[in-house]
Amino acid sequence: MTNNLEKNKKYCEVIESKITLDAKPVAMKLVKTEDDLPEGIELIGEKIRHCEMVRKASLGDTFYSTIDQQMCLGGAGAIGLRDMPEKLANGEKYFSLGRFKDIETAKKLTADLSIIEERSWAIIYAPLDEADFEADVIQIITKPVGGMKLAQSLVYKSGEKACGLFAGIQSLCGDAFSKPYLEDGINFTLGCDGSRKAADIKDEEMAIGISKAKIEEVIEGLESI
């Protein structure tokens, strides 16, 4: 086994020993060019949403996706595979769905969404214990009690309260991937309508995104509490 695979297997073992999960933690990595793609990882054979890809990987599949396989353009924009669609970026789409009292309020929120501006060629998804690469972000779908354990793992070393910033919009893409990626942090989110409908995120589940800068701290905390 490579060093990355050994580390990821250990991370997964510790997480699963402390948190009850119905599916695997998911390792994700942005790939800047085709030449950077690790050997042996196949292109996904269908066009689905980013959140559906996260769910697919949590159930055991390893694959990569370019923009051509991403059905949800908002999700693809959030994770840096394309520009954010104009009507999402300016709030018009969410206002038209009745999510905000007026367009100004919609624009205020969409201006604060976590968007990766730097372009990537593809993104890799894998179950954490099968990921033979260093993940940019590890995403965990769990019940709130699992989120509590992960928050406690952070508090163990830092002594600072954990933070969850979300708006019920762009959850598995913006909240649980882009925000941790951009800030080298960790974020807790309660999901969104899209991920609950398309990716089968259950009513009683939430998502947590952990950046590669924070994973060792999380694992150390979980082992200690």
ROSE-4610 file (N, C-alpha, C; in Angstrom, 1 decimal, always signed):
// ROSE-4610
residu = [M/M/M/T/T/T/N/N/N/N/N/N/L/L/L/E/E/E/K/K/K/N/N/N/K/K/K/K/K/K/Y/Y/Y/C/C/C/E/E/E/V/V/V/I/I/I/E/E/E/S/S/S/K/K/K/I/I/I/T/T/T/L/L/L/D/D/D/A/A/A/K/K/K/P/P/P/V/V/V/A/A/A/M/M/M/K/K/K/L/L/L/V/V/V/K/K/K/T/T/T/E/E/E/D/D/D/D/D/D/L/L/L/P/P/P/E/E/E/G/G/G/I/I/I/E/E/E/L/L/L/I/I/I/G/G/G/E/E/E/K/K/K/I/I/I/R/R/R/H/H/H/C/C/C/E/E/E/M/M/M/V/V/V/R/R/R/K/K/K/A/A/A/S/S/S/L/L/L/G/G/G/D/D/D/T/T/T/F/F/F/Y/Y/Y/S/S/S/T/T/T/I/I/I/D/D/D/Q/Q/Q/Q/Q/Q/M/M/M/C/C/C/L/L/L/G/G/G/G/G/G/A/A/A/G/G/G/A/A/A/I/I/I/G/G/G/L/L/L/R/R/R/D/D/D/M/M/M/P/P/P/E/E/E/K/K/K/L/L/L/A/A/A/N/N/N/G/G/G/E/E/E/K/K/K/Y/Y/Y/F/F/F/S/S/S/L/L/L/G/G/G/R/R/R/F/F/F/K/K/K/D/D/D/I/I/I/E/E/E/T/T/T/A/A/A/K/K/K/K/K/K/L/L/L/T/T/T/A/A/A/D/D/D/L/L/L/S/S/S/I/I/I/I/I/I/E/E/E/E/E/E/R/R/R/S/S/S/W/W/W/A/A/A/I/I/I/I/I/I/Y/Y/Y/A/A/A/P/P/P/L/L/L/D/D/D/E/E/E/A/A/A/D/D/D/F/F/F/E/E/E/A/A/A/D/D/D/V/V/V/I/I/I/Q/Q/Q/I/I/I/I/I/I/T/T/T/K/K/K/P/P/P/V/V/V/G/G/G/G/G/G/M/M/M/K/K/K/L/L/L/A/A/A/Q/Q/Q/S/S/S/L/L/L/V/V/V/Y/Y/Y/K/K/K/S/S/S/G/G/G/E/E/E/K/K/K/A/A/A/C/C/C/G/G/G/L/L/L/F/F/F/A/A/A/G/G/G/I/I/I/Q/Q/Q/S/S/S/L/L/L/C/C/C/G/G/G/D/D/D/A/A/A/F/F/F/S/S/S/K/K/K/P/P/P/Y/Y/Y/L/L/L/E/E/E/D/D/D/G/G/G/I/I/I/N/N/N/F/F/F/T/T/T/L/L/L/G/G/G/C/C/C/D/D/D/G/G/G/S/S/S/R/R/R/K/K/K/A/A/A/A/A/A/D/D/D/I/I/I/K/K/K/D/D/D/E/E/E/E/E/E/M/M/M/A/A/A/I/I/I/G/G/G/I/I/I/S/S/S/K/K/K/A/A/A/K/K/K/I/I/I/E/E/E/E/E/E/V/V/V/I/I/I/E/E/E/G/G/G/L/L/L/E/E/E/S/S/S/I/I/I]
num = [1/1/1/2/2/2/3/3/3/4/4/4/5/5/5/6/6/6/7/7/7/8/8/8/9/9/9/10/10/10/11/11/11/12/12/12/13/13/13/14/14/14/15/15/15/16/16/16/17/17/17/18/18/18/19/19/19/20/20/20/21/21/21/22/22/22/23/23/23/24/24/24/25/25/25/26/26/26/27/27/27/28/28/28/29/29/29/30/30/30/31/31/31/32/32/32/33/33/33/34/34/34/35/35/35/36/36/36/37/37/37/38/38/38/39/39/39/40/40/40/41/41/41/42/42/42/43/43/43/44/44/44/45/45/45/46/46/46/47/47/47/48/48/48/49/49/49/50/50/50/51/51/51/52/52/52/53/53/53/54/54/54/55/55/55/56/56/56/57/57/57/58/58/58/59/59/59/60/60/60/61/61/61/62/62/62/63/63/63/64/64/64/65/65/65/66/66/66/67/67/67/68/68/68/69/69/69/70/70/70/71/71/71/72/72/72/73/73/73/74/74/74/75/75/75/76/76/76/77/77/77/78/78/78/79/79/79/80/80/80/81/81/81/82/82/82/83/83/83/84/84/84/85/85/85/86/86/86/87/87/87/88/88/88/89/89/89/90/90/90/91/91/91/92/92/92/93/93/93/94/94/94/95/95/95/96/96/96/97/97/97/98/98/98/99/99/99/100/100/100/101/101/101/102/102/102/103/103/103/104/104/104/105/105/105/106/106/106/107/107/107/108/108/108/109/109/109/110/110/110/111/111/111/112/112/112/113/113/113/114/114/114/115/115/115/116/116/116/117/117/117/118/118/118/119/119/119/120/120/120/121/121/121/122/122/122/123/123/123/124/124/124/125/125/125/126/126/126/127/127/127/128/128/128/129/129/129/130/130/130/131/131/131/132/132/132/133/133/133/134/134/134/135/135/135/136/136/136/137/137/137/138/138/138/139/139/139/140/140/140/141/141/141/142/142/142/143/143/143/144/144/144/145/145/145/146/146/146/147/147/147/148/148/148/149/149/149/150/150/150/151/151/151/152/152/152/153/153/153/154/154/154/155/155/155/156/156/156/157/157/157/158/158/158/159/159/159/160/160/160/161/161/161/162/162/162/163/163/163/164/164/164/165/165/165/166/166/166/167/167/167/168/168/168/169/169/169/170/170/170/171/171/171/172/172/172/173/173/173/174/174/174/175/175/175/176/176/176/177/177/177/178/178/178/179/179/179/180/180/180/181/181/181/182/182/182/183/183/183/184/184/184/185/185/185/186/186/186/187/187/187/188/188/188/189/189/189/190/190/190/191/191/191/192/192/192/193/193/193/194/194/194/195/195/195/196/196/196/197/197/197/198/198/198/199/199/199/200/200/200/201/201/201/202/202/202/203/203/203/204/204/204/205/205/205/206/206/206/207/207/207/208/208/208/209/209/209/210/210/210/211/211/211/212/212/212/213/213/213/214/214/214/215/215/215/216/216/216/217/217/217/218/218/218/219/219/219/220/220/220/221/221/221/222/222/222/223/223/223/224/224/224/225/225/225]
x = [+0.8/+0.0/+0.9/+0.4/+1.1/+0.8/+1.7/+1.5/+0.1/-0.4/-1.7/-2.8/-2.7/-3.8/-3.7/-2.5/-2.4/-3.0/-2.7/-3.2/-4.7/-5.2/-6.7/-7.4/-6.8/-7.4/-7.4/-6.4/-6.3/-7.4/-7.4/-8.4/-9.8/-10.1/-11.5/-11.7/-10.7/-10.9/-11.2/-10.5/-10.7/-12.1/-12.5/-13.8/-14.9/-14.8/-15.8/-15.9/-14.8/-14.8/-15.5/-15.6/-16.1/-17.5/-17.8/-19.1/-19.8/-21.1/-22.0/-22.3/-21.9/-22.2/-23.0/-23.8/-24.5/-23.8/-22.7/-22.0/-20.5/-19.6/-18.2/-18.0/-17.0/-16.5/-16.0/-16.1/-15.7/-14.5/-13.5/-12.3/-12.5/-12.2/-12.3/-11.1/-10.7/-9.5/-9.7/-9.4/-9.5/-8.2/-8.4/-7.3/-7.2/-6.0/-5.8/-5.8/-5.1/-4.9/-5.1/-5.3/-5.4/-4.2/-3.0/-1.8/-1.6/-2.4/-2.3/-3.2/-4.0/-4.9/-4.1/-4.3/-3.6/-4.0/-3.1/-3.4/-4.5/-5.3/-6.2/-7.6/-7.8/-9.1/-9.9/-11.1/-11.9/-12.9/-13.2/-14.3/-15.6/-16.4/-17.8/-18.6/-19.4/-20.1/-21.5/-21.8/-23.1/-23.0/-24.1/-24.1/-25.1/-24.5/-25.3/-24.8/-25.4/-25.0/-23.8/-23.1/-22.0/-22.4/-23.5/-24.0/-24.3/-24.8/-25.1/-23.7/-22.7/-21.4/-20.8/-21.0/-20.6/-21.3/-22.6/-23.3/-22.8/-22.6/-22.1/-20.8/-19.9/-18.6/-18.7/-19.7/-19.9/-20.4/-20.9/-21.5/-20.5/-19.2/-18.2/-17.5/-17.9/-17.4/-16.2/-15.2/-14.1/-14.1/-14.1/-14.2/-13.8/-13.6/-13.5/-14.5/-14.7/-15.7/-15.0/-15.3/-15.0/-16.3/-16.2/-17.5/-18.5/-18.1/-19.1/-20.0/-19.6/-20.4/-21.2/-21.1/-21.7/-23.1/-24.2/-25.5/-25.9/-25.5/-25.8/-24.8/-25.1/-24.1/-23.7/-24.7/-24.4/-23.4/-23.5/-22.6/-21.2/-21.2/-20.0/-19.3/-20.0/-19.5/-18.9/-19.6/-19.1/-17.7/-17.6/-16.3/-15.2/-15.5/-14.4/-14.2/-15.2/-15.1/-15.6/-16.3/-16.8/-17.2/-17.5/-18.0/-19.4/-19.7/-21.1/-22.1/-23.2/-24.2/-24.7/-24.9/-25.1/-26.4/-27.4/-28.7/-28.6/-27.6/-27.4/-26.5/-25.5/-24.5/-25.2/-26.2/-26.8/-28.0/-28.4/-29.5/-30.9/-30.9/-32.2/-32.9/-32.1/-32.7/-33.3/-32.6/-33.2/-34.3/-34.3/-35.4/-36.7/-36.5/-37.6/-38.2/-37.4/-37.9/-38.6/-38.7/-39.4/-38.5/-37.2/-36.4/-36.1/-36.3/-36.0/-37.1/-37.2/-38.2/-38.1/-36.9/-36.7/-35.3/-35.1/-33.8/-32.6/-32.7/-31.5/-31.1/-32.0/-31.7/-31.1/-31.6/-31.0/-29.6/-29.3/-28.0/-27.0/-27.5/-26.7/-26.2/-27.1/-26.7/-25.8/-26.2/-25.4/-24.0/-23.8/-22.5/-21.6/-22.2/-21.5/-21.3/-21.7/-21.6/-20.1/-19.7/-18.3/-18.1/-17.3/-17.1/-15.6/-15.2/-13.7/-13.5/-12.8/-12.6/-11.6/-10.6/-9.5/-10.1/-9.9/-10.4/-9.6/-10.4/-9.8/-10.4/-9.6/-10.1/-11.0/-10.9/-11.7/-11.7/-12.5/-12.5/-12.7/-11.9/-11.9/-12.7/-13.5/-14.3/-14.0/-13.9/-13.6/-14.0/-14.4/-14.5/-13.2/-13.2/-11.9/-11.0/-11.4/-10.5/-10.0/-10.4/-9.9/-9.2/-9.1/-8.5/-7.0/-6.4/-4.9/-4.4/-4.8/-4.4/-4.7/-4.0/-4.3/-5.5/-6.5/-7.8/-7.7/-8.3/-8.4/-9.4/-10.5/-11.6/-12.1/-12.3/-13.0/-14.4/-15.4/-16.8/-17.5/-18.2/-18.8/-20.3/-21.1/-22.6/-23.0/-23.6/-23.9/-25.1/-25.5/-26.5/-25.9/-26.7/-26.2/-25.3/-25.5/-24.6/-23.2/-23.1/-21.8/-21.1/-22.0/-21.4/-21.0/-21.7/-21.2/-19.9/-19.7/-18.4/-17.2/-17.5/-16.5/-16.2/-17.2/-17.0/-16.2/-16.5/-15.7/-14.2/-14.0/-12.6/-11.8/-12.5/-11.8/-11.6/-12.6/-12.5/-11.4/-11.1/-10.1/-8.8/-8.4/-7.0/-7.1/-8.1/-8.1/-8.7/-9.6/-10.3/-11.3/-11.5/-12.4/-13.6/-14.8/-16.0/-15.9/-16.6/-16.7/-17.7/-17.6/-18.5/-19.2/-20.4/-21.1/-21.8/-21.4/-21.9/-22.6/-23.9/-24.7/-26.0/-26.7/-28.0/-29.0/-28.8/-29.8/-29.7/-28.6/-28.3/-26.9/-26.7/-25.4/-24.6/-25.2/-24.7/-23.5/-23.6/-22.5/-21.4/-21.8/-20.8/-20.2/-20.9/-20.4/-20.0/-20.9/-20.7/-19.7/-19.8/-19.0/-17.8/-17.6/-16.4/-15.7/-16.3/-15.6/-15.1/-16.0/-15.6/-14.4/-14.4/-13.2/-12.0/-12.2/-11.1/-10.5/-11.3/-10.8/-10.1/-10.6/-10.2/-9.3/-9.0/-8.2/-8.8/-10.2/-10.9/-11.8/-12.9/-13.9/-15.2/-16.3/-17.6/-18.7/-19.7/-20.8/-22.0/-22.8/-24.0/-25.2/-26.4/-27.6/-28.2/-27.5/-28.0/-28.8/-29.3/-30.1/-31.2/-32.1/-33.2/-32.7/-31.7/-31.2/-30.5/-29.6/-28.9/-29.8/-30.9/-31.8/-32.6/-33.0/-33.8/-33.0/-31.9/-31.1/-30.1/-29.5/-28.5/-28.9/-30.2/-30.8/-30.2/-29.9/-29.5/-30.7/-30.7/-31.9/-32.3/-33.5/-34.0/-33.2/-32.7/-32.0/-30.5/-30.0/-28.6/-28.1/-26.8/-26.1/-24.8/-24.1/-22.8/-21.7/-20.5/-19.3/-18.2/-17.6/-16.4/-15.2/-14.1/-12.9/-11.7/-11.0/-9.9/-8.7/-7.8/-6.6/-5.7/-5.9/-5.2/-5.7/-6.9/-7.6/-7.7/-7.5/-7.9/-7.0/-5.8/-4.9/-5.4/-5.8/-6.3/-7.6/-8.5/-9.8/-9.5/-8.6/-8.3/-7.7/-6.8/-6.1/-7.2/-8.1/-9.2/-10.1/-10.5/-11.4/-10.7/-9.5/-8.8/-8.7/-8.8/-8.5/-9.7/-10.9/-12.1/-12.9]
y = [-1.2/+0.0/+1.3/+2.3/+3.5/+4.2/+5.2/+6.0/+6.7/+7.2/+7.9/+6.9/+5.7/+4.7/+4.2/+4.0/+3.6/+4.7/+5.9/+7.0/+7.1/+7.0/+7.0/+5.9/+4.7/+3.5/+3.8/+4.3/+4.6/+5.7/+6.8/+7.8/+7.2/+6.3/+5.7/+4.8/+4.1/+3.2/+3.9/+5.0/+5.8/+6.5/+7.0/+7.7/+6.7/+5.5/+4.5/+3.9/+3.9/+3.4/+4.3/+5.6/+6.6/+7.1/+7.0/+7.5/+6.5/+6.4/+5.4/+6.0/+5.3/+5.7/+4.7/+5.1/+4.2/+4.1/+4.9/+4.9/+5.4/+5.2/+5.5/+7.0/+7.5/+8.9/+9.0/+10.1/+10.2/+11.2/+10.7/+11.5/+12.1/+13.4/+14.2/+15.0/+15.0/+15.8/+16.5/+17.8/+18.5/+18.2/+18.0/+17.7/+18.8/+19.5/+20.7/+20.3/+19.3/+18.9/+17.4/+16.9/+15.4/+14.7/+15.3/+14.7/+14.5/+15.2/+15.1/+13.9/+13.3/+12.3/+11.0/+10.5/+9.3/+8.1/+7.2/+6.0/+5.1/+4.5/+3.5/+4.0/+5.3/+5.9/+6.2/+5.6/+5.6/+6.8/+7.3/+8.3/+7.7/+8.5/+8.1/+7.9/+6.9/+6.6/+7.1/+8.2/+8.8/+10.3/+11.0/+12.4/+12.7/+13.0/+13.2/+14.4/+14.8/+15.9/+15.6/+16.7/+16.5/+15.8/+16.2/+15.6/+14.1/+13.7/+12.3/+11.6/+12.2/+11.6/+11.3/+12.3/+12.1/+10.8/+10.7/+9.6/+8.3/+8.3/+7.2/+6.7/+7.6/+7.2/+6.7/+7.2/+6.8/+5.3/+4.9/+3.5/+2.5/+3.1/+2.1/+2.4/+3.4/+3.6/+4.6/+4.4/+5.3/+5.7/+7.1/+7.6/+9.0/+9.6/+11.0/+11.6/+12.9/+13.6/+14.9/+15.2/+16.5/+17.3/+18.5/+19.3/+18.6/+17.8/+17.1/+16.1/+15.6/+14.6/+15.3/+16.6/+17.3/+17.8/+17.3/+17.7/+19.1/+19.3/+20.5/+21.6/+22.6/+23.6/+24.5/+24.6/+25.4/+24.6/+23.3/+22.5/+22.5/+22.4/+22.4/+23.7/+24.8/+26.1/+26.3/+25.8/+26.0/+25.3/+24.1/+23.3/+23.7/+24.6/+25.1/+24.4/+23.7/+23.1/+24.0/+25.1/+26.1/+27.4/+28.4/+29.6/+29.3/+30.0/+29.9/+30.5/+29.8/+30.3/+31.7/+32.6/+34.0/+34.1/+33.4/+33.6/+33.0/+32.1/+31.6/+32.6/+33.1/+34.0/+35.3/+35.8/+37.1/+37.0/+35.8/+35.6/+35.4/+35.6/+35.6/+34.2/+33.1/+31.8/+31.5/+31.8/+31.5/+32.4/+33.6/+34.5/+34.0/+33.5/+33.0/+31.7/+31.0/+29.8/+30.2/+31.5/+31.9/+31.8/+31.7/+31.5/+32.8/+33.9/+35.2/+36.2/+37.2/+38.2/+39.1/+39.4/+40.3/+39.9/+40.5/+40.2/+40.6/+41.8/+42.3/+41.3/+40.7/+39.7/+38.5/+38.1/+36.9/+37.2/+38.4/+38.8/+38.8/+39.3/+39.3/+37.9/+37.0/+35.6/+35.0/+35.1/+34.4/+35.0/+36.3/+36.9/+36.3/+35.6/+35.1/+33.6/+33.0/+31.5/+31.2/+30.0/+29.6/+29.0/+29.8/+29.4/+29.3/+28.3/+28.1/+28.8/+29.9/+30.6/+30.0/+29.3/+28.7/+27.5/+27.3/+26.3/+25.0/+23.9/+22.5/+21.8/+20.7/+19.9/+18.9/+18.4/+17.3/+17.2/+16.3/+16.0/+14.5/+14.0/+12.6/+12.3/+11.3/+10.8/+9.4/+9.1/+7.7/+7.5/+6.2/+5.9/+6.2/+6.7/+7.1/+6.0/+4.8/+3.7/+3.0/+3.5/+3.0/+4.1/+5.3/+6.4/+6.4/+6.2/+6.1/+7.5/+8.5/+9.9/+10.7/+11.9/+12.8/+13.6/+13.5/+14.2/+15.7/+16.5/+17.9/+18.1/+17.4/+17.4/+16.0/+15.7/+14.4/+14.8/+14.2/+14.6/+13.4/+13.7/+12.7/+13.0/+12.0/+12.2/+11.3/+12.0/+11.3/+11.9/+11.3/+11.9/+13.0/+13.9/+15.0/+14.5/+13.3/+12.9/+12.6/+12.2/+12.1/+13.4/+14.4/+15.8/+16.3/+15.9/+16.3/+15.8/+14.5/+13.8/+14.5/+14.9/+15.6/+17.0/+17.7/+19.0/+18.8/+17.8/+17.5/+17.2/+16.5/+16.2/+17.5/+18.5/+19.8/+20.5/+20.6/+21.3/+20.7/+19.4/+18.7/+19.4/+19.8/+20.4/+21.9/+22.5/+23.9/+24.7/+24.1/+24.8/+25.9/+25.8/+26.8/+26.1/+26.8/+26.2/+25.9/+24.8/+24.5/+25.4/+25.6/+26.5/+25.8/+26.1/+25.7/+26.9/+27.2/+28.2/+27.7/+27.9/+27.3/+28.1/+27.9/+28.6/+27.7/+26.4/+25.5/+25.5/+26.0/+26.1/+25.6/+24.9/+24.4/+23.8/+22.8/+22.2/+21.3/+20.2/+19.3/+19.8/+20.8/+21.4/+22.6/+23.6/+24.9/+24.7/+24.3/+24.3/+23.2/+22.0/+20.9/+20.5/+21.2/+21.0/+22.3/+23.3/+24.5/+25.3/+25.5/+26.3/+25.6/+24.3/+23.8/+23.8/+23.6/+23.7/+25.1/+26.1/+27.5/+28.0/+27.5/+28.0/+27.1/+25.9/+24.9/+24.6/+24.5/+24.3/+23.1/+23.3/+22.2/+23.0/+22.4/+23.1/+22.0/+22.4/+21.6/+22.2/+21.4/+21.9/+21.0/+21.5/+20.7/+20.3/+20.4/+19.9/+21.0/+20.6/+21.5/+20.6/+21.3/+20.6/+19.7/+20.2/+19.4/+18.1/+18.2/+17.0/+16.1/+16.5/+15.6/+14.9/+15.6/+14.9/+14.1/+14.6/+13.9/+12.9/+13.2/+12.4/+11.5/+11.6/+10.8/+11.0/+12.3/+12.7/+12.7/+11.9/+11.6/+12.8/+12.9/+14.0/+14.1/+12.9/+12.9/+13.0/+13.3/+13.4/+14.8/+15.0/+16.2/+15.9/+16.9/+16.7/+17.5/+17.0/+17.7/+17.6/+18.7/+18.7/+19.0/+18.2/+18.4/+18.5/+19.6/+19.8/+19.0/+18.8/+18.1/+18.7/+20.0/+20.7/+20.4/+19.9/+19.7/+18.2/+17.3/+15.9/+15.3/+15.6/+15.0/+15.4/+16.7/+17.2/+16.5/+16.3/+15.6/+14.2/+13.5/+12.1/+12.0/+12.9/+12.9/+13.1/+14.1/+14.3/+13.1/+12.5/+11.3/+10.2/+10.0/+8.9/+9.2/+10.5/+10.8/+11.0/+11.3/+11.6/+10.3]
z = [+0.0/+0.0/+0.0/-0.7/-0.6/+0.7/+1.0/+2.2/+2.3/+1.2/+1.2/+1.6/+1.0/+1.2/+2.7/+3.2/+4.6/+5.5/+5.3/+6.1/+6.0/+4.8/+4.7/+5.3/+5.2/+5.9/+7.4/+8.0/+9.4/+9.8/+9.0/+9.2/+9.3/+8.3/+8.2/+9.4/+9.8/+10.9/+12.2/+12.4/+13.6/+13.6/+12.4/+12.3/+12.6/+11.9/+12.1/+13.5/+14.2/+15.6/+16.6/+16.2/+17.1/+16.7/+15.4/+14.8/+14.1/+14.4/+13.7/+12.3/+11.3/+9.9/+9.1/+8.2/+7.3/+6.0/+5.7/+4.5/+4.8/+3.9/+4.1/+4.1/+4.8/+4.6/+3.2/+2.5/+1.1/+1.0/+0.3/+0.0/-1.4/-1.5/-2.8/-3.0/-4.3/-4.7/-6.0/-6.1/-7.4/-8.2/-9.5/-10.4/-11.4/-11.4/-12.3/-13.8/-14.1/-15.5/-15.6/-16.8/-17.1/-16.7/-16.8/-16.5/-15.0/-14.2/-12.7/-12.2/-13.0/-12.6/-12.2/-11.0/-10.6/-11.5/-11.6/-12.5/-11.9/-12.8/-12.3/-11.9/-12.0/-11.6/-12.9/-13.0/-14.2/-14.1/-15.3/-15.5/-15.1/-14.4/-14.1/-15.4/-15.4/-16.6/-16.8/-16.0/-16.1/-15.8/-16.1/-15.8/-14.6/-13.5/-12.3/-11.5/-10.4/-9.6/-8.7/-8.3/-7.4/-6.1/-5.6/-4.3/-4.5/-5.7/-6.0/-6.2/-6.7/-6.8/-5.4/-4.5/-3.1/-2.5/-2.7/-2.2/-2.9/-4.2/-4.9/-4.3/-4.1/-3.5/-2.1/-1.3/+0.0/+0.1/-1.0/-1.1/-1.8/-2.1/-2.5/-3.8/-4.6/-5.9/-5.9/-6.7/-6.9/-8.4/-8.7/-10.0/-10.1/-11.3/-11.4/-12.3/-12.2/-13.1/-13.6/-14.9/-15.4/-15.4/-16.0/-16.0/-16.9/-17.8/-18.7/-18.0/-16.9/-16.2/-15.0/-14.8/-13.7/-14.2/-13.7/-14.1/-13.5/-12.2/-11.5/-11.7/-12.5/-12.8/-11.6/-10.7/-9.5/-8.6/-8.5/-7.7/-8.4/-9.8/-10.5/-10.4/-10.3/-10.2/-8.8/-7.8/-6.4/-6.2/-6.8/-6.6/-7.6/-8.5/-9.3/-10.7/-11.2/-12.5/-13.6/-13.2/-14.2/-13.5/-14.2/-13.6/-13.1/-12.0/-11.4/-12.4/-12.7/-13.6/-13.1/-14.1/-13.7/-12.8/-13.1/-12.4/-11.0/-10.8/-9.4/-8.7/-9.4/-8.8/-8.3/-9.1/-8.8/-8.0/-7.6/-6.7/-7.4/-8.7/-9.4/-9.3/-9.4/-9.4/-8.1/-7.0/-5.6/-5.3/-5.8/-5.6/-6.3/-7.5/-8.3/-7.6/-6.8/-6.1/-4.8/-4.5/-3.3/-2.0/-2.1/-1.0/-0.2/-0.9/-0.2/-0.4/+0.5/+0.4/-0.7/-1.2/-2.3/-3.0/-4.1/-4.9/-4.2/-3.5/-2.8/-1.7/-1.0/+0.1/-0.6/-1.7/-2.4/-2.8/-3.4/-3.8/-2.6/-1.5/-0.3/+0.1/+0.1/+0.4/-0.6/-1.9/-3.0/-3.1/-2.7/-2.7/-1.6/-0.6/+0.5/+0.4/-0.7/-0.9/-1.1/-0.7/-0.9/-2.3/-3.1/-4.5/-4.8/-5.3/-5.7/-7.1/-7.1/-8.4/-9.3/-8.7/-9.5/-10.2/-11.5/-12.3/-12.2/-12.1/-12.1/-13.3/-13.8/-14.9/-14.5/-13.2/-12.8/-11.3/-10.7/-9.3/-9.1/-8.2/-7.8/-6.6/-6.6/-5.5/-5.1/-3.9/-3.5/-2.0/-1.7/-0.2/+0.4/+1.6/+2.3/+2.4/+2.8/+3.0/+1.7/+0.6/-0.7/-1.5/-0.9/-1.6/-1.6/-2.8/-2.9/-3.4/-2.6/-2.9/-1.7/-1.6/-0.5/-0.8/+0.0/-0.3/+0.1/-0.8/-0.4/+0.7/+0.6/+1.6/+1.8/+3.1/+3.5/+4.0/+3.4/+3.7/+4.4/+5.5/+6.3/+6.4/+6.1/+6.2/+7.4/+8.4/+9.7/+10.4/+11.4/+12.3/+13.1/+13.7/+14.5/+15.7/+16.2/+17.3/+16.7/+15.5/+14.9/+14.6/+14.3/+14.1/+15.5/+16.5/+17.9/+18.2/+17.9/+18.2/+17.4/+16.1/+15.4/+15.9/+16.4/+17.0/+18.3/+19.1/+20.3/+19.9/+18.8/+18.4/+18.1/+17.6/+17.4/+18.7/+19.5/+20.8/+21.7/+21.5/+22.4/+22.3/+21.2/+21.0/+21.0/+20.4/+20.2/+21.4/+22.1/+23.1/+22.6/+21.2/+20.6/+20.1/+20.1/+19.6/+18.1/+17.8/+16.3/+15.7/+14.4/+13.6/+12.5/+12.3/+11.1/+10.4/+9.2/+8.4/+7.2/+7.1/+6.0/+5.9/+4.7/+4.5/+3.9/+3.9/+3.3/+1.8/+1.3/-0.2/-0.4/-1.5/-1.9/-0.8/-0.2/+1.0/+0.8/+0.0/-0.1/-1.0/-1.9/-2.8/-2.1/-1.8/-1.2/+0.2/+1.1/+2.5/+2.9/+2.4/+2.9/+2.0/+0.9/+0.1/-0.1/-0.7/-1.1/+0.1/+1.1/+2.3/+3.1/+3.4/+4.0/+3.1/+1.8/+0.9/+0.8/+0.8/+0.7/+2.0/+3.1/+4.4/+5.2/+4.6/+5.3/+6.6/+6.6/+7.8/+7.8/+8.6/+8.8/+8.8/+8.2/+8.3/+8.5/+9.2/+9.5/+8.8/+8.2/+7.4/+7.5/+7.5/+7.7/+6.3/+5.2/+4.0/+3.2/+2.1/+1.2/+0.5/+0.0/-0.7/-1.8/-2.6/-3.7/-3.2/-2.2/-1.8/-1.1/-0.4/+0.2/-0.8/-1.9/-2.9/-3.8/-4.3/-5.4/-4.8/-3.7/-3.1/-1.9/-1.6/-0.6/+0.8/+1.0/+2.4/+3.2/+4.3/+5.1/+5.9/+6.3/+7.2/+8.5/+9.0/+10.2/+10.1/+8.9/+8.6/+8.3/+8.5/+8.3/+7.6/+7.1/+6.5/+7.1/+7.1/+7.7/+6.7/+6.3/+5.4/+6.2/+6.0/+6.8/+5.8/+5.8/+4.9/+5.3/+4.3/+4.6/+5.7/+5.9/+6.9/+8.3/+8.4/+9.7/+10.0/+9.1/+9.3/+10.5/+10.5/+11.6/+13.0/+13.1/+14.3/+14.7/+13.8/+14.0/+14.5/+13.8/+14.1/+15.5/+15.8/+17.2/+18.2/+18.0/+18.9/+19.1/+18.0/+18.1/+18.9/+18.7/+19.4/+20.9/+21.2/+22.6/+23.5/+22.8/+23.6/+23.9]
